[in-house]
């Protein structure tokens, strides 16, 4: 009798849960419309190559003497959506704007140029817009001042997975040696390192050396998320392999990924996805005479003189102290 009463009392609770799920589902996929105003400010006077110019200014955005862009990011609950951008307001670009765009070699497109997508960072989803606020209409450059975003959230598409029939680590695939790396970079393996791993280099043909490893960082928590199946073979560069012998001056280079990964979040910023479980990632040296070698292909120079000197680059770094477990 007690079991039956318990069953009867549980029925209303089940109905309440089902009703809540029914009424909440439409709101998760309701269409959304967002109006965004591009807040143009007074241009800032600067000097480039001895020429006085006026750099266009947008609130919250820094041109840094380069092309102007407008970005917007919003945290959302969905992972997939149908997205559309409409221009609501635009004005003629001033002569000061045109002079600046020409001076910094910014091309104005004939149609609105933008990227609008849903991206993920640190297990959260963001709607990200990156917009070129200038557009050329019938030969006339205009400045966009207001846009509308139409958003229709959709269920994430199911992706059919394919799996390797046999693992590369199966028996009969040669000798395997596990090595670890702690950060991203180019790594060098020479004769002394191979010998320290217990590899006999006497009579070793460099064509028989292979590097495997995925460098995917921390595995995703969702089974539906994409990931590399089995171990991937890496293209490597080998110096001195043409004679068929791995001599004292020979070496190989490969690019290895550490345990933490950086991802662009759709704006000018990056997010670091840290591996919470290890400070190292692992690669494998494989000695296998029957496996074809995979090498980095060399590009032939076109012979034309260089007209660009690069003396700077974009660098990103992170300062984070793990003080609390």
N, C-alpha and C positions, 0 to 999 in steps of 0.2 A: 504493500500500500504506500509505503514511503517513497519508493521509486516512482510510482505513478504520479504522486503529488508533485514530486520534484520536476518531473517532465512537464506537467501541466503549467506549473508556475514559470517555467523557462520560456514558454511560448510567447507571452507578451514582450519579453525582452528581445527575442529574436525579431519580432515584428518591428519594434522601435528601431533596431539597428538597420534593418532593411530599408525602412522609410527614410532614415537619415541618409543612407547611401544614395537612395533614389533622388532625393531632393538636392543633394550636394553635387552630384555628377554634372548637371548642366552648367553650373557656375564655373566648373573647372575648365570647360571648353567654350565659354561664352566669348563672342567676338569683342574685341577691345579697340577703341580709337583714341589715339594720343596726339594732341597738338603740341609741337615744340617750337618755341620762338628762339631764333638765333640773335642773341643780344650783341649787336655791333656797337663798339665804343669808338671814341675819337682815336684816329690813327696816331701812332707813335713815330716821331721823327728819328731816323737812323741814318747812318752813313755806310755805304757799301762801295768799296773801290774808289773812294773819293767823291762819290755822288750822293747828294742829299735825297733821301727817299722817305716816304711815309708808309710805315708798315701797318696794314689793317689789324684791328684788334677785336677779338670776341671774348666776352666775359668767360673766365675759367679756362681759356685756351691760349697757349703761348706758341706763336709761329716760329720763334727762334731763328729768324731771318731765313725761313724756308717757306714752303708752300703752306697755305692756310687750310685748316681742316676743322670740322666741327664733329664732336663725338658726344654720344649719350649712352649711358649704361643704366639698366634697371634690373633689379633682382626679380625673377619670375619663378613660378612653380612648375611650368611645363618644360619639356625638352625638345618639342618639335612644334612648329607653327607655320602657317602660310602667312607671309609678310609682304606688305606693299607700302611704298612711300609715295606720297603726293605732295607736290609743291603748292602751297597756298598763297604765298606772297613773295615777290621779288622786285628789286629796283635796279635802275641803271648803275653799273659800277662807275665810280668816279675816275677821273684821269689819274689821280694819285694811286688808286688801286691798280690801274692798268700799267703804270710805270713800274710799280713794285713787282707785279707778276712777271713782267718782261725781264726785269733785272735779275730775278732769282730763277728764271727759266721754268716758270710754272705754266704748263699748258692748260688752257681752259677747254673742257670737252664740249661737244655739240649737243650732248644730252646729259641729264643729271647723273653724276657719277657717285655711287654710294655702295656701301656694304651694310646689309641688315641681316642679322642672324642671331640664333640662340646658341650660346656657348656655355661651357661648364668650367668652373674653377673651384677647387677645394670642396667638391661634392655639392656645389650650389649652381643654379642655372641663372644666366644673365641674358637679357635682351640687349644687344650691342649694335649701335649705329655709328658708322664712320662716313662722313659726308664731305664732298668737295662743295663748298658753298658758292662756287661760281659756275655759271653755265653760259654757253654762247647760243643765242637765239637769233637765227637769220643774220649771223655775222656781228651781232651786238652782244657784248658781254654784260651779263646781269648778275646781281648779288642776291642770293636767296636769304630771306629773312624769316620765313615761317614754313614749316612742313607738317604733314599729318601722317601718322603711322597707323595702318590698318593691320590688326593682328587677329588671326584666327587660330587659336591653339588646336593642335591635332594630336591624336595618339601616336606615340613613337612607333615607327614601322618595325615589324619583326624581321630580323636578319637571320637568314639561314647560314649556319656555321658549317665549315668544312674542316675536317681533321686529317692529319697525316695518317697514311695507312700503316707505316712503320716508322719507329723513332730512329733518328740518326745515331743514337747511342746503342742500338741493338748489337748483338754479337756479330763478329765478322767485319766490323767497320774500322778496324785498326786500333791504335793506342790512343788513350784520352788522358789529358792532363788539365786539371782545373786551376785557374789563376784568378785573382781578384783585383779589382780596381776600386778606388775610393772616390774618384771624381771624373768628370768628362775630360777628354783630351786624346791626343795622339800618343800611342804607346809603342816603344821600341823593344823588340825581342832579338837579342844577338846570340852568338854561339855559347857564351858563358851562361846566359840565362837558361837556355835549353838544357845545358849540361847540369845546371843546378836543379832542374826539374827531374833529372834522371833519364834524359833523352840521349841516346847514343848518336852523336853528330858525325862520327866517322862513317863515311859512305852514305850519309843522309842526302837524298835528293830534295832540294827546296821545293820542287813541284809537288812533293808529297805532303807538304805542310799546309794545314787549313786552320782557320779560326772560326769558332762558332760562338754565338751569344746573342741575346736579344736586346739587352739594354732598355727594357720597357719601364724600368722603375718599379714602383709598388704595383702589385696586381690590382686590378679594379675590384671593387666590392660586389658589383652586379655581374651575374653570370651572363647577362645579355650584352655587356660591354665588350668591344673587340679587344683581342689580345693575340700575340704571336703564338701559334701552335708549334710545339716542339722547339728545337733549337735552330736558329737561322744561321746560314753560312754567311760570313762577312767577306767582302772584297778587301784584299790586302795588297800592300806594295812590298816586293821583295827585291833587295839589292844584291846582285851577284849570283842570281840563280841560273844564268845562261849556261854556266859550265857544268850544271848538274851536280854540284857539290856545295855543301854549306860550310864555307871556310871561316877562318877566324875573323875576317873583316866583313863578312856578310851579315845582313840583318833584315828583319821585316818590320813594317809599320802597319798598325791598324788603329781605327778610331773606336775608343771604348766609351760607353756611357756609365756614369756613376749611378748611385741608388736614388738620387733626387732628380726630378725633371722640371724644366721650365716650359710653360705654355703661354702663348699669346692669348690675352683675354678679349681680343677684338678691338682694343684701343691701342694707345701708344704704350700701355703698361703690360707687364708680364706677371704671371703667378707661378710660384714654386710649389710643386706637389711633392711633399717630403715623404720619404719612406720611413714609416714609424718603427720598422722592425729590424732594420740593419743599416750599417754605415758602409756597406760594400756591395758591389754587384760582381757577377762572376762570368768569366768567359772560359772557353775550352780550346786547348791546342790539340789538334787531331793529326796523327801521322797515319796516312792511308794512301797507299800507292795506287789503289783502284779508283779513287775519287778524283774527278777532274778539278784542276786548280781554278780558283776564282780570284782574279787580280783586278786592281784598279786600272782602268783604261786611261792612258796618257793622251792629253789633248795636244794637237799640233798647233804651234803658234801661227797666226795668219800672216806674220811678216810686216804688218803695218806698224808705224811708229806709235809710241804711247803718247796720248794727249791728256792723260788724267793722272795727277799726283794725289795719292791718298795719304794723308797725315793724321787722320783721326778715325775713330770708330765708336759705335755705340756699345757700352759695357753695362751689364747689370750684375748686381751682387745683392747679398742678403746678410743682415746682421741679426741673428736670433740666438739667444742663450737659452738652452734647455735646462731651466732651473727647477721645474716642477715636473714630476713624472705623472 
